[in-house]
Amino acid sequence: MKKMLQTLLADGVKWVDLRLAFAFHYFKEGSEEPEETYDEMFKVFGEEIEKFKSSEEGKDFWGCRMIWTGLRALPQKMIIQDMDACISMKVCFPTYSQTPLTQRALL
């Protein structure tokens, strides 16, 4: 993540919205069992962004946010579960997550 932030800043990017479809399992470092939610991933995501921003090399970087992308090809039940997880991350990590609904509101 640090390398990505360094590269973005070197290219003159000071703010980035990353779009990601959460169709994968997240594993804590050293763990062989996937996390049940993305809480830990967003926690680490936020910590790494703040660590970079507070460093000398990252002092000009404004920030980064994750846009949760839902996969419409999924069955309806899975889409509902995915959006429930999305809303949960938005509530727990409002600074680093953006739901499709809040993104539309910004347009």
Secondary structure by P-SEA (a helix, b strand, c coil): caaaaaaaaaacccbbbbbbcccbbbbccccccccccaaaaaaaaaaaaaaaaaccccccccbbbbbbbbcccccaaaaaaaaaaaaaaaaacccccccaaaaaaac
